[in-house]
Amino acid sequence: MTALSNDDSPVYIKLRGTISAAILRGDYRAGDQLPSVRALAAEHGANPLTVAKAYQSFQDDGYVEVRRGVGMFVLPGAAEKLRIAEREYFVTNTWPRVAEHINLLGLDAADLLERDLA
């Protein structure tokens, strides 16, 4: 499951989105260590078990590896794999809702794109 952010999402999904965005921006590159569970929990006011669940999902998806006693590290190719997964999620789940909302409001998608790029 992926999604960069959604206010209605569970906390672990929001945390996952935060870390996903950081990896995609290059804040964390292949070989970089992610913040400890406790540090990230403190930073975001979250329960450490919730952070651990978010990290576990990254490990399950093959974006990070755990080095026992050392921490969690971003794997080579994680950013590109994550970008592909996020694009797929956006196109199949997010974009249809956005497009529906654009049409419902009678907006012109081309005008919106120009406005955003200006």
N, CA, C and O of each residue as an XYZ file, in Angstrom:
472
protein
N       0.846     -1.180      0.000
C       0.000      0.000      0.000
C       0.888      1.238      0.000
O       1.863      1.324      0.747
N       0.537      2.176     -0.836
C       1.299      3.421     -0.890
C       0.347      4.598     -0.927
O      -0.823      4.458     -1.281
N       0.837      5.701     -0.577
C       0.136      6.982     -0.661
C       0.996      7.984      0.073
O       1.326      7.782      1.242
N       1.358      9.044     -0.586
C       2.233     10.013      0.055
C       1.552     10.716      1.210
O       2.188     10.941      2.240
N       0.310     11.066      1.082
C      -0.374     11.655      2.230
C      -1.869     11.683      1.992
O      -2.341     11.822      0.864
N      -2.592     11.547      3.079
C      -4.038     11.604      3.050
C      -4.478     11.815      4.494
O      -4.164     10.999      5.360
N      -5.186     12.877      4.757
C      -5.585     13.202      6.126
C      -6.440     12.124      6.766
O      -6.471     12.019      7.992
N      -7.134     11.319      5.972
C      -7.994     10.279      6.513
C      -7.253      8.963      6.760
O      -7.834      8.012      7.283
N      -5.992      8.909      6.390
C      -5.210      7.677      6.507
C      -4.818      7.404      7.955
O      -4.719      8.328      8.763
N      -4.594      6.123      8.282
C      -4.055      5.797      9.606
C      -2.682      6.458      9.793
O      -2.007      6.786      8.817
N      -2.284      6.648     11.040
C      -1.028      7.338     11.349
C       0.165      6.646     10.694
O       1.050      7.325     10.173
N       0.213      5.308     10.705
C       1.374      4.632     10.126
C       1.466      4.891      8.622
O       2.566      4.923      8.070
N       0.337      5.073      7.960
C       0.353      5.394      6.523
C       0.854      6.825      6.324
O       1.598      7.096      5.381
N       0.456      7.730      7.198
C       0.960      9.104      7.112
C       2.467      9.133      7.323
O       3.182      9.829      6.602
N       2.955      8.379      8.310
C       4.394      8.309      8.554
C       5.115      7.698      7.360
O       6.187      8.158      6.966
N       4.524      6.674      6.799
C       5.107      6.049      5.618
C       5.181      7.068      4.482
O       6.173      7.119      3.755
N       4.140      7.873      4.331
C       4.136      8.903      3.306
C       5.235      9.929      3.512
O       5.870     10.374      2.555
N       5.456     10.301      4.760
C       6.518     11.255      5.091
C       7.885     10.706      4.707
O       8.704     11.407      4.112
N       8.119      9.456      5.049
C       9.406      8.835      4.735
C       9.528      8.596      3.231
O      10.601      8.787      2.660
N       8.444      8.183      2.589
C       8.457      7.986      1.135
C       8.857      9.271      0.432
O       9.703      9.265     -0.461
N       8.240     10.377      0.842
C       8.558     11.667      0.230
C      10.026     12.019      0.445
O      10.675     12.542     -0.462
N      10.552     11.741      1.626
C      11.959     12.036      1.914
C      12.885     11.200      1.029
O      13.906     11.695      0.553
N      12.535      9.955      0.813
C      13.342      9.098     -0.067
C      13.248      9.603     -1.504
O      14.260      9.671     -2.202
N      12.057      9.955     -1.946
C      11.872     10.437     -3.322
C      12.569     11.780     -3.551
O      13.053     12.039     -4.653
N      12.626     12.623     -2.542
C      13.327     13.914     -2.651
C      14.841     13.738     -2.604
O      15.583     14.638     -2.999
N      15.300     12.590     -2.127
C      16.733     12.365     -1.990
C      17.270     12.719     -0.616
O      18.484     12.739     -0.413
N      16.383     12.997      0.331
C      16.831     13.256      1.699
C      17.494     12.007      2.286
O      18.450     12.103      3.056
N      16.976     10.844      1.912
C      17.567      9.553      2.277
C      17.893      8.834      0.982
O      17.006      8.555      0.176
N      19.162      8.535      0.787
C      19.621      7.860     -0.428
C      20.010      6.426     -0.103
O      20.072      6.037      1.063
N      20.269      5.649     -1.138
C      20.703      4.263     -0.946
C      21.878      4.230      0.025
O      22.857      4.961     -0.132
N      21.760      3.376      1.022
C      22.806      3.221      2.020
C      22.648      4.110      3.234
O      23.314      3.898      4.248
N      21.767      5.117      3.148
C      21.551      6.008      4.287
C      20.729      5.312      5.364
O      19.865      4.482      5.082
N      21.026      5.676      6.599
C      20.274      5.153      7.724
C      19.062      6.041      7.996
O      19.171      7.267      8.030
N      17.916      5.410      8.189
C      16.707      6.142      8.576
C      16.772      6.453     10.067
O      17.495      5.788     10.808
N      16.020      7.461     10.511
C      15.983      7.747     11.950
C      15.499      6.523     12.725
O      14.740      5.705     12.206
N      15.948      6.413     13.965
C      15.498      5.294     14.788
C      13.989      5.395     15.001
O      13.393      6.458     14.831
N      13.399      4.289     15.370
C      11.960      4.259     15.645
C      11.621      5.284     16.711
O      10.661      6.040     16.564
N      12.395      5.315     17.771
C      12.113      6.252     18.867
C      12.278      7.702     18.431
O      11.472      8.558     18.797
N      13.318      7.982     17.651
C      13.554      9.359     17.195
C      12.416      9.835     16.296
O      11.935     10.958     16.445
N      11.984      8.986     15.365
C      10.896      9.377     14.464
C       9.583      9.517     15.232
O       8.788     10.416     14.957
N       9.364      8.628     16.188
C       8.149      8.711     17.011
C       8.118     10.026     17.786
O       7.085     10.692     17.854
N       9.248     10.388     18.362
C       9.314     11.642     19.125
C       9.111     12.846     18.214
O       8.408     13.792     18.570
N       9.728     12.807     17.043
C       9.625     13.922     16.093
C       8.193     14.164     15.645
O       7.782     15.308     15.447
N       7.428     13.075     15.485
C       6.064     13.190     14.956
C       4.986     12.993     16.015
O       3.798     12.990     15.694
N       5.384     12.830     17.265
C       4.408     12.637     18.335
C       3.608     11.366     18.153
O       2.416     11.321     18.455
N       4.267     10.338     17.660
C       3.587      9.067     17.380
C       4.055      7.990     18.360
O       5.095      8.122     19.006
N       3.274      6.942     18.452
C       3.635      5.782     19.242
C       4.763      5.039     18.521
O       4.684      4.853     17.307
N       5.809      4.610     19.234
C       6.889      3.855     18.584
C       6.412      2.597     17.847
O       6.998      2.214     16.834
N       5.361      1.960     18.347
C       4.840      0.776     17.657
C       4.248      1.147     16.299
O       4.309      0.361     15.354
N       3.680      2.341     16.207
C       3.131      2.827     14.941
C       4.251      3.091     13.946
O       4.132      2.758     12.767
N       5.336      3.688     14.421
C       6.498      3.924     13.560
C       7.081      2.585     13.111
O       7.438      2.416     11.945
N       7.175      1.648     14.033
C       7.708      0.318     13.695
C       6.856     -0.335     12.610
O       7.386     -1.004     11.723
N       5.556     -0.147     12.675
C       4.661     -0.706     11.652
C       4.932     -0.061     10.295
O       4.945     -0.748      9.273
N       5.147      1.243     10.280
C       5.469      1.934      9.021
C       6.795      1.412      8.469
O       6.903      1.111      7.280
N       7.798      1.305      9.332
C       9.099      0.798      8.893
C       8.998     -0.644      8.400
O       9.639     -1.016      7.418
N       8.195     -1.447      9.082
C       8.034     -2.845      8.670
C       7.455     -2.927      7.264
O       7.831     -3.804      6.485
N       6.539     -2.012      6.935
C       5.958     -2.026      5.592
C       7.012     -1.694      4.535
O       6.967     -2.230      3.428
N       7.959     -0.814      4.868
C       9.059     -0.516      3.943
C       9.962     -1.738      3.761
O      10.422     -2.036      2.659
N      10.198     -2.428      4.863
C      11.020     -3.637      4.791
C      10.301     -4.713      3.971
O      10.917     -5.368      3.131
N       9.005     -4.893      4.215
C       8.221     -5.885      3.471
C       8.225     -5.600      1.972
O       8.218     -6.525      1.160
N       8.236     -4.319      1.607
C       8.208     -3.928      0.198
C       9.593     -3.895     -0.440
O       9.718     -3.637     -1.638
N      10.633     -4.154      0.352
C      11.985     -4.230     -0.188
C      12.660     -2.891     -0.431
O      13.544     -2.788     -1.283
N      12.253     -1.862      0.309
C      12.872     -0.546      0.169
C      13.993     -0.326      1.186
O      14.900      0.473      0.954
N      13.925     -1.028      2.295
C      14.921     -0.869      3.352
C      15.320     -2.236      3.893
O      14.634     -3.237      3.691
N      16.453     -2.240      4.588
C      16.876     -3.459      5.274
C      17.223     -3.111      6.711
O      17.648     -1.997      7.018
N      17.033     -4.082      7.574
C      17.368     -3.913      8.983
C      18.719     -4.556      9.211
O      18.959     -5.699      8.821
N      19.596     -3.800      9.851
C      20.871     -4.352     10.303
C      20.764     -4.424     11.817
O      20.785     -3.406     12.510
N      20.650     -5.643     12.310
C      20.407     -5.851     13.748
C      21.403     -5.078     14.598
O      22.616     -5.135     14.394
N      20.846     -4.356     15.554
C      21.658     -3.600     16.480
C      22.209     -2.304     15.916
O      22.850     -1.534     16.632
N      21.961     -2.055     14.614
C      22.498     -0.857     13.977
C      21.374      0.071     13.541
O      21.386      1.257     13.870
N      20.392     -0.464     12.797
C      19.281      0.364     12.356
C      18.717     -0.066     11.019
O      18.973     -1.169     10.537
N      17.948      0.825     10.438
C      17.244      0.596      9.178
C      17.931      1.427      8.095
O      18.184      2.617      8.282
N      18.234      0.780      6.942
C      18.977      1.434      5.870
C      18.242      1.318      4.545
O      17.627      0.295      4.246
N      18.316      2.387      3.755
C      17.678      2.424      2.444
C      18.476      1.540      1.485
O      19.699      1.653      1.393
N      17.771      0.663      0.777
C      18.416     -0.246     -0.169
C      18.668      0.432     -1.516
O      17.950      1.359     -1.891
N      19.683     -0.027     -2.236
C      19.907      0.498     -3.591
C      18.671      0.255     -4.462
O      18.066     -0.816     -4.406
N      18.309      1.243     -5.254
C      17.147      1.135     -6.138
C      15.822      1.419     -5.466
O      14.778      1.401     -6.119
N      15.851      1.686     -4.152
C      14.592      1.907     -3.418
C      13.835      3.116     -3.946
O      12.613      3.066     -4.084
N      14.536      4.193     -4.242
C      13.850      5.405     -4.696
C      13.120      5.158     -6.009
O      11.978      5.587     -6.174
N      13.762      4.478     -6.932
C      13.106      4.232     -8.221
C      11.928      3.261     -8.060
O      10.871      3.474     -8.655
N      12.099      2.210     -7.272
C      10.993      1.280     -7.020
C       9.832      1.992     -6.344
O       8.668      1.756     -6.668
N      10.161      2.860     -5.404
C       9.137      3.607     -4.694
C       8.435      4.581     -5.631
O       7.216      4.740     -5.566
N       9.199      5.234     -6.502
C       8.608      6.180     -7.469
C       7.622      5.442     -8.393
O       6.535      5.949     -8.670
N       7.997      4.273     -8.857
C       7.118      3.479     -9.723
C       5.832      3.112     -8.973
O       4.735      3.239     -9.516
N       5.976      2.659     -7.726
C       4.800      2.280     -6.928
C       3.911      3.484     -6.643
O       2.687      3.382     -6.715
N       4.518      4.618     -6.323
C       3.739      5.823     -6.039
C       3.024      6.330     -7.290
O       1.880      6.779     -7.216
N       3.693      6.258     -8.430
C       3.045      6.670     -9.678
C       1.834      5.796     -9.964
O       0.768      6.297    -10.323
N       2.000      4.496     -9.804
C       0.900      3.565    -10.058
C      -0.265      3.845     -9.111
O      -1.423      3.859     -9.529
N       0.046      4.065     -7.840
C      -0.995      4.371     -6.866
C      -1.719      5.658     -7.253
O      -2.948      5.720     -7.211
N      -0.961      6.675     -7.627
C      -1.558      7.959     -7.997
C      -2.486      7.806     -9.196
O      -3.612      8.304     -9.185
N      -2.013      7.121    -10.222
C      -2.795      6.986    -11.459
C      -4.063      6.157    -11.240
O      -5.112      6.470    -11.802
N      -3.971      5.115    -10.438
C      -5.131      4.240    -10.271
C      -6.059      4.641     -9.126
O      -7.248      4.325     -9.164
N      -5.537      5.333     -8.106
C      -6.366      5.648     -6.937
C      -6.619      7.138     -6.722
O      -7.746      7.542     -6.438
N      -5.598      7.939     -6.855
C      -5.734      9.362     -6.555
C      -6.296     10.138     -7.738
O      -7.245     10.907     -7.586
N      -5.714      9.938     -8.907
C      -6.107     10.732    -10.072
C      -7.590     10.618    -10.417
O      -8.205     11.643    -10.711
N      -8.194      9.442    -10.400
C      -9.629      9.384    -10.724
C     -10.479     10.267     -9.802
O     -11.438     10.891    -10.257
N     -10.135     10.323     -8.509
C     -10.881     11.185     -7.578
C     -10.629     12.661     -7.876
O     -11.548     13.477     -7.811
N      -9.383     13.000     -8.202
C      -9.048     14.389     -8.540
C      -9.774     14.808     -9.814
O     -10.369     15.884     -9.878
N      -9.717     13.943    -10.829
C     -10.370     14.247    -12.102
C     -11.877     14.420    -11.902
O     -12.481     15.321    -12.484
N     -12.474     13.574    -11.092
C     -13.912     13.685    -10.807
C     -14.221     15.016    -10.125
O     -15.215     15.667    -10.446
N     -13.377     15.413     -9.196
C     -13.576     16.672     -8.480
C     -13.409     17.866     -9.428
O     -14.166     18.833     -9.348
N     -12.423     17.797    -10.319
C     -12.217     18.855    -11.318
C     -13.470     19.005    -12.173
O     -13.946     20.117    -12.403
N     -13.998     17.882    -12.640
C     -15.199     17.921    -13.478
C     -16.418     18.412    -12.702
O     -17.225     19.178    -13.229
N     -16.550     17.975    -11.460
C     -17.672     18.386    -10.625
C     -17.691     19.904    -10.425
O     -18.756     20.521    -10.397
N     -16.513     20.493    -10.287
C     -16.412     21.936    -10.067
C     -16.388     22.735    -11.364
O     -16.375     23.966    -11.340
N     -16.382     22.034    -12.495
C     -16.374     22.714    -13.780
C     -15.065     23.425    -14.077
O     -15.040     24.442    -14.770
N     -13.982     22.881    -13.547
C     -12.669     23.477    -13.776
C     -12.063     22.945    -15.064
O     -12.444     21.882    -15.553
N     -11.125     23.690    -15.599
C     -10.404     23.270    -16.802
C      -9.031     22.765    -16.368
O      -8.235     23.522    -15.812
N      -8.753     21.477    -16.623
C      -7.501     20.871    -16.177
C      -6.283     21.590    -16.760
O      -5.280     21.751    -16.065
N      -6.349     22.021    -18.007
C      -5.225     22.728    -18.622
C      -4.940     24.042    -17.893
O      -3.784     24.395    -17.661
N      -6.007     24.759    -17.535
C      -5.823     26.013    -16.784
C      -5.186     25.753    -15.426
O      -4.334     26.514    -14.968
N      -5.611     24.673    -14.794
C      -5.040     24.319    -13.496
C      -3.554     24.004    -13.614
O      -2.767     24.418    -12.763
N      -3.163     23.282    -14.649
C      -1.770     22.950    -14.850
C      -0.934     24.205    -15.102
O       0.165     24.344    -14.566
N      -1.454     25.101    -15.909
C      -0.735     26.353    -16.167
C      -0.583     27.164    -14.887
O       0.475     27.743    -14.640
N      -1.617     27.209    -14.086
C      -1.603     27.970    -12.839
C      -0.536     27.398    -11.891
O       0.188     28.156    -11.246
N      -0.441     26.088    -11.809
C       0.504     25.430    -10.909
C       1.942     25.623    -11.378
O       2.848     25.772    -10.559
N       2.153     25.620    -12.686
C       3.498     25.721    -13.228
C       4.006     27.154    -13.275
O       5.209     27.382    -13.403
N       3.114     28.105    -13.175
C       3.531     29.514    -13.273
C       4.202     30.012    -12.023
O       4.605     31.174    -11.959
